[in-house]
Amino acid sequence: MLVEPEVVMKVAVDIARDSTGRRRHPVRPHRNRTNVDVTQVPLSGEGWYLGMNRLRP
C-alpha cells in the first residue's frame, strides 16, 4: 500500500467524462466522517461502487 488511510471523507463526484475518458469535473470534498473508522470502508478496488451506501460491518 502506497498510503495509509487516516480519515474518511464524504465527497461529491460528477461522472461526466470528456472524449479521452478523463473526468470533466474535479472531486469535491464535503466533510470528514468522524463517526466512521477507516476500517469500515472498503479500499479502492475492493468493490465500492456508485450507489453502494453501506459500510462494512
N, CA, C and O atoms as a GROMACS GRO file, in nm:
protein
  228
    1MET      N    1   0.085  -0.117   0.000
    1MET     CA    2   0.000   0.000   0.000
    1MET      C    3   0.090   0.123   0.000
    1MET      O    4   0.183   0.134   0.080
    2LEU      N    5   0.061   0.217  -0.090
    2LEU     CA    6   0.143   0.337  -0.102
    2LEU      C    7   0.111   0.442   0.004
    2LEU      O    8   0.199   0.515   0.047
    3VAL      N    9  -0.014   0.448   0.046
    3VAL     CA   10  -0.055   0.543   0.150
    3VAL      C   11  -0.133   0.467   0.256
    3VAL      O   12  -0.194   0.364   0.228
    4GLU      N   13  -0.133   0.518   0.375
    4GLU     CA   14  -0.208   0.459   0.485
    4GLU      C   15  -0.328   0.549   0.513
    4GLU      O   16  -0.310   0.664   0.554
    5PRO      N   17  -0.453   0.501   0.492
    5PRO     CA   18  -0.571   0.585   0.517
    5PRO      C   19  -0.581   0.625   0.663
    5PRO      O   20  -0.558   0.544   0.753
    6GLU      N   21  -0.616   0.751   0.686
    6GLU     CA   22  -0.629   0.801   0.823
    6GLU      C   23  -0.766   0.856   0.854
    6GLU      O   24  -0.810   0.852   0.969
    7VAL      N   25  -0.836   0.909   0.753
    7VAL     CA   26  -0.969   0.968   0.774
    7VAL      C   27  -1.064   0.921   0.665
    7VAL      O   28  -1.021   0.878   0.557
    8VAL      N   29  -1.193   0.929   0.694
    8VAL     CA   30  -1.297   0.901   0.595
    8VAL      C   31  -1.359   1.034   0.560
    8VAL      O   32  -1.398   1.111   0.649
    9MET      N   33  -1.370   1.063   0.430
    9MET     CA   34  -1.426   1.190   0.386
    9MET      C   35  -1.540   1.165   0.288
    9MET      O   36  -1.529   1.082   0.197
   10LYS      N   37  -1.648   1.237   0.307
   10LYS     CA   38  -1.760   1.232   0.213
   10LYS      C   39  -1.727   1.327   0.098
   10LYS      O   40  -1.687   1.442   0.120
   11VAL      N   41  -1.744   1.278  -0.027
   11VAL     CA   42  -1.710   1.359  -0.144
   11VAL      C   43  -1.824   1.358  -0.245
   11VAL      O   44  -1.911   1.270  -0.241
   12ALA      N   45  -1.823   1.455  -0.336
   12ALA     CA   46  -1.918   1.459  -0.447
   12ALA      C   47  -1.838   1.435  -0.575
   12ALA      O   48  -1.735   1.498  -0.598
   13VAL      N   49  -1.887   1.343  -0.657
   13VAL     CA   50  -1.818   1.308  -0.780
   13VAL      C   51  -1.914   1.320  -0.897
   13VAL      O   52  -2.023   1.262  -0.895
   14ASP      N   53  -1.874   1.395  -0.998
   14ASP     CA   54  -1.952   1.405  -1.121
   14ASP      C   55  -1.894   1.302  -1.216
   14ASP      O   56  -1.774   1.301  -1.241
   15ILE      N   57  -1.978   1.215  -1.270
   15ILE     CA   58  -1.925   1.104  -1.352
   15ILE      C   59  -1.910   1.141  -1.500
   15ILE      O   60  -1.879   1.055  -1.582
   16ALA      N   61  -1.931   1.269  -1.534
   16ALA     CA   62  -1.915   1.311  -1.674
   16ALA      C   63  -1.769   1.297  -1.716
   16ALA      O   64  -1.678   1.331  -1.641
   17ARG      N   65  -1.748   1.248  -1.839
   17ARG     CA   66  -1.612   1.231  -1.892
   17ARG      C   67  -1.601   1.300  -2.027
   17ARG      O   68  -1.700   1.315  -2.099
   18ASP      N   69  -1.479   1.342  -2.062
   18ASP     CA   70  -1.458   1.402  -2.193
   18ASP      C   71  -1.430   1.294  -2.297
   18ASP      O   72  -1.438   1.175  -2.266
   19SER      N   73  -1.399   1.334  -2.419
   19SER     CA   74  -1.381   1.237  -2.528
   19SER      C   75  -1.261   1.144  -2.508
   19SER      O   76  -1.255   1.039  -2.572
   20THR      N   77  -1.166   1.182  -2.422
   20THR     CA   78  -1.050   1.096  -2.396
   20THR      C   79  -1.073   1.003  -2.277
   20THR      O   80  -0.988   0.919  -2.247
   21GLY      N   81  -1.186   1.018  -2.209
   21GLY     CA   82  -1.217   0.933  -2.094
   21GLY      C   83  -1.181   0.993  -1.960
   21GLY      O   84  -1.206   0.931  -1.856
   22ARG      N   85  -1.124   1.114  -1.960
   22ARG     CA   86  -1.090   1.179  -1.832
   22ARG      C   87  -1.214   1.241  -1.770
   22ARG      O   88  -1.306   1.283  -1.841
   23ARG      N   89  -1.216   1.247  -1.638
   23ARG     CA   90  -1.328   1.311  -1.570
   23ARG      C   91  -1.327   1.461  -1.602
   23ARG      O   92  -1.222   1.524  -1.602
   24ARG      N   93  -1.445   1.516  -1.629
   24ARG     CA   94  -1.456   1.657  -1.667
   24ARG      C   95  -1.456   1.751  -1.548
   24ARG      O   96  -1.419   1.868  -1.562
   25HIS      N   97  -1.497   1.704  -1.432
   25HIS     CA   98  -1.507   1.789  -1.314
   25HIS      C   99  -1.430   1.726  -1.199
   25HIS      O  100  -1.425   1.603  -1.188
   26PRO      N  101  -1.371   1.807  -1.113
   26PRO     CA  102  -1.295   1.752  -1.001
   26PRO      C  103  -1.386   1.692  -0.893
   26PRO      O  104  -1.505   1.722  -0.886
   27VAL      N  105  -1.328   1.608  -0.810
   27VAL     CA  106  -1.398   1.555  -0.692
   27VAL      C  107  -1.400   1.666  -0.588
   27VAL      O  108  -1.298   1.730  -0.562
   28ARG      N  109  -1.516   1.688  -0.529
   28ARG     CA  110  -1.529   1.795  -0.429
   28ARG      C  111  -1.551   1.735  -0.290
   28ARG      O  112  -1.644   1.657  -0.271
   29PRO      N  113  -1.466   1.772  -0.194
   29PRO     CA  114  -1.486   1.723  -0.057
   29PRO      C  115  -1.606   1.790   0.008
   29PRO      O  116  -1.631   1.908  -0.014
   30HIS      N  117  -1.680   1.713   0.090
   30HIS     CA  118  -1.794   1.769   0.162
   30HIS      C  119  -1.762   1.782   0.311
   30HIS      O  120  -1.770   1.892   0.367
   31ARG      N  121  -1.726   1.671   0.374
   31ARG     CA  122  -1.694   1.678   0.517
   31ARG      C  123  -1.620   1.552   0.558
   31ARG      O  124  -1.631   1.448   0.494
   32ASN      N  125  -1.544   1.562   0.666
   32ASN     CA  126  -1.482   1.445   0.726
   32ASN      C  127  -1.588   1.367   0.801
   32ASN      O  128  -1.673   1.425   0.867
   33ARG      N  129  -1.582   1.235   0.790
   33ARG     CA  130  -1.678   1.149   0.861
   33ARG      C  131  -1.611   1.099   0.989
   33ARG      O  132  -1.556   0.989   0.992
   34THR      N  133  -1.617   1.178   1.093
   34THR     CA  134  -1.553   1.143   1.219
   34THR      C  135  -1.622   1.026   1.289
   34THR      O  136  -1.565   0.965   1.379
   35ASN      N  137  -1.746   0.995   1.248
   35ASN     CA  138  -1.820   0.885   1.310
   35ASN      C  139  -1.792   0.751   1.241
   35ASN      O  140  -1.848   0.649   1.281
   36VAL      N  141  -1.705   0.749   1.138
   36VAL     CA  142  -1.673   0.627   1.064
   36VAL      C  143  -1.523   0.604   1.071
   36VAL      O  144  -1.444   0.696   1.045
   37ASP      N  145  -1.484   0.482   1.105
   37ASP     CA  146  -1.343   0.445   1.109
   37ASP      C  147  -1.298   0.397   0.972
   37ASP      O  148  -1.379   0.342   0.896
   38VAL      N  149  -1.171   0.418   0.938
   38VAL     CA  150  -1.121   0.377   0.807
   38VAL      C  151  -1.132   0.227   0.784
   38VAL      O  152  -1.135   0.184   0.669
   39THR      N  153  -1.139   0.148   0.888
   39THR     CA  154  -1.152   0.002   0.872
   39THR      C  155  -1.293  -0.038   0.828
   39THR      O  156  -1.314  -0.153   0.788
   40GLN      N  157  -1.390   0.054   0.836
   40GLN     CA  158  -1.528   0.024   0.798
   40GLN      C  159  -1.555   0.050   0.650
   40GLN      O  160  -1.663   0.016   0.600
   41VAL      N  161  -1.460   0.108   0.579
   41VAL     CA  162  -1.479   0.146   0.439
   41VAL      C  163  -1.386   0.064   0.351
   41VAL      O  164  -1.267   0.056   0.381
   42PRO      N  165  -1.436   0.004   0.244
   42PRO     CA  166  -1.350  -0.073   0.153
   42PRO      C  167  -1.246   0.017   0.086
   42PRO      O  168  -1.274   0.133   0.057
   43LEU      N  169  -1.128  -0.037   0.063
   43LEU     CA  170  -1.026   0.035  -0.011
   43LEU      C  171  -1.063   0.040  -0.158
   43LEU      O  172  -1.147  -0.037  -0.204
   44SER      N  173  -1.002   0.129  -0.231
   44SER     CA  174  -1.025   0.141  -0.374
   44SER      C  175  -1.000   0.007  -0.442
   44SER      O  176  -0.897  -0.056  -0.419
   45GLY      N  177  -1.094  -0.036  -0.525
   45GLY     CA  178  -1.080  -0.164  -0.594
   45GLY      C  179  -1.138  -0.282  -0.520
   45GLY      O  180  -1.136  -0.394  -0.573
   46GLU      N  181  -1.189  -0.262  -0.400
   46GLU     CA  182  -1.246  -0.372  -0.322
   46GLU      C  183  -1.397  -0.382  -0.337
   46GLU      O  184  -1.463  -0.445  -0.254
   47GLY      N  185  -1.455  -0.322  -0.442
   47GLY     CA  186  -1.596  -0.339  -0.464
   47GLY      C  187  -1.682  -0.220  -0.431
   47GLY      O  188  -1.805  -0.230  -0.441
   48TRP      N  189  -1.626  -0.108  -0.391
   48TRP     CA  190  -1.704   0.012  -0.367
   48TRP      C  191  -1.748   0.066  -0.501
   48TRP      O  192  -1.664   0.086  -0.589
   49TYR      N  193  -1.874   0.090  -0.520
   49TYR     CA  194  -1.923   0.138  -0.649
   49TYR      C  195  -2.034   0.238  -0.630
   49TYR      O  196  -2.092   0.249  -0.522
   50LEU      N  197  -2.064   0.312  -0.735
   50LEU     CA  198  -2.166   0.414  -0.730
   50LEU      C  199  -2.299   0.356  -0.683
   50LEU      O  200  -2.346   0.256  -0.738
   51GLY      N  201  -2.358   0.417  -0.584
   51GLY     CA  202  -2.486   0.372  -0.534
   51GLY      C  203  -2.476   0.278  -0.414
   51GLY      O  204  -2.578   0.246  -0.353
   52MET      N  205  -2.357   0.234  -0.380
   52MET     CA  206  -2.340   0.146  -0.264
   52MET      C  207  -2.324   0.234  -0.141
   52MET      O  208  -2.220   0.297  -0.123
   53ASN      N  209  -2.425   0.240  -0.058
   53ASN     CA  210  -2.423   0.330   0.056
   53ASN      C  211  -2.404   0.259   0.189
   53ASN      O  212  -2.425   0.318   0.295
   54ARG      N  213  -2.364   0.134   0.184
   54ARG     CA  214  -2.348   0.059   0.308
   54ARG      C  215  -2.200   0.052   0.346
   54ARG      O  216  -2.113   0.046   0.260
   55LEU      N  217  -2.174   0.051   0.475
   55LEU     CA  218  -2.038   0.035   0.525
   55LEU      C  219  -2.018  -0.112   0.564
   55LEU      O  220  -2.114  -0.183   0.594
   56ARG      N  221  -1.893  -0.156   0.561
   56ARG     CA  222  -1.864  -0.293   0.605
   56ARG      C  223  -1.894  -0.307   0.753
   56ARG      O  224  -1.874  -0.212   0.828
   57PRO      N  225  -1.942  -0.425   0.796
   57PRO     CA  226  -1.965  -0.444   0.940
   57PRO      C  227  -1.836  -0.447   1.017
   57PRO      O  228  -1.837  -0.463   1.139
   0.00000   0.00000   0.00000
